[in-house]
Amino acid sequence: MSTGTTKLDVVVSDVVPVNDLVTRFHFRRRDGELLPTFSGGAHVVVEMRDGERTRLNPYSLMGSPLNTSEYTISVRRDDVGRGGSLFMHRSVKPGLEMVISYPVNLFSLDLRAKKHLMLAGGIGITPFMAQTAQLAAEGGNFELHYTCRTASLGTYADTLRERYDRRVRLYHDDRDERIELERVLSSQPLGTHLYVCGPSGMIGWVRDRAAALGWPSETVHFEHFAAPQPGAPFDVTLAVTGKTIRVDEQQSLLEAIEAAGVDPPYLCRGGVCGQCETNVISHDGKFIHNDHWLSEEDHRSGCKIMPCVSRFEGRSLVLER
Amino acid sequence: MAAKSIISRPIYGTLSPQPGKHHLFIADAEGALAITDLAAKAPAGFFGDAHIIFIPGPDGKHVATLEALKPAQFYQGYSFASALPRLKQTLANAHMGLRLYLAGTEGLIGQAMQTALEAGIDHTSMQTEHRGSLARRMQCVHCKGITENVTTQPATCSHCGLLLLVRDHYSRRLAAFQGVCINAEDRSEIPPMEEIFR
């Protein structure tokens, strides 16, 4: 059960291939009404009913927050992931009825900022599509630096350049173009807030440099695009409900708990919001923590796990669920 | 050290050197000693990128001590009001990477913080340390006039003359404590005035 979120019954109104890896999906409400209002940076959790399996993956809303007649998400195909993006690419066609969550924003703009500096890597561009549309409508001051592998994989790069011209800077890996991070971070006016979304290596690099250059942590916002990683299957005992379950290779621990009919709270399903934090009663083995929520101390203690992204290897694991 | 009471009552810390490219200090009177204490913990060359705006007390002490830290810029003002244009100009030209350190009386910290908030610095991003007088800047909730250097409880509004209870309720936006009429029911009731914010 997602904390405080009601579900939305939607229909896929359009499916648009954007490039070799990315496809865009449009959703409208089945009852024809407007969708709930959202702010730039929000995501929805999409329920994917794939035969026996149900996957729940979060995707950033990338349309303008001013238009709630439809929601749009862009999904990058991950051929070695757990299959959620492949399901979206292969099986989701216009007219399909789906269920998505209400939007939740864990990567919102701080509107007290005098200026917004945005750094995107790859598919990490999607929340900025909504945020730039929101800011542009209000006359907000922003600057977007977008790194992509090649021009043809620069998802929405042309759209952004067309809309915002020189406020968007592009960097292509195949042309050895690199953002001059030191210079960009050192030349921002006081009152600027920084937003980073992309691969975790990029987020770590930007956060480290910003901290060293004196950016207060309150001004640095980031969103990890961490899908749950597949891994070896393992067994878990749920002490409260008295169930023993198996987590498959392609399943997250949270999905396995849900498949057993137990409904822990969740919000982001990406290891950042903290809602699904679960106490460990006992364990014999090794945790594979993939979250950005628990402290290093929590990770070492072996007393807590974030079942949305983290896994376990070993003989036994008993959780308070 | 100011006592903790209600949630809006500011709590001050101890200055410590922050990572950053430039360091801006604003201090009055004994606030200078918070800067010299920080200097003892600061890495070599820290003051090479520092700018100190200092308003000495009536005794004019601590100027030489601060100059001895060899900051890149040192400015001595006669009052906060006289230093304000320089502070505003400095903040207007500053870039992210500037760190702010405020030390001294509550009035100085509050007014410098108010100016910095307007320039876009979050109050949680500023280092503060209270030193010296506990005298308060007070806003009369009735006439909205601000009275500086209030040391008594109750205190007389310097604008409308009402007798005001000086509350711990503080406004960062106004950089002032709230003063509320203490004898609204019966003006002839005059409670004794004590000097408590020294």
Interface residues (C-beta under 8 A of the other chain):
Chain A: R112 A113 K114 L185 S186 S187 Q188 P189 L190 G191 T192 L194 A211 A212 L213 G214 W215 P216 E218 T219
Chain B: Q18 P19 G20 K21 H22 L91 A92 A94 H95 M96 G97 L98 R99 A119 G120 I121 D122 T124 S125
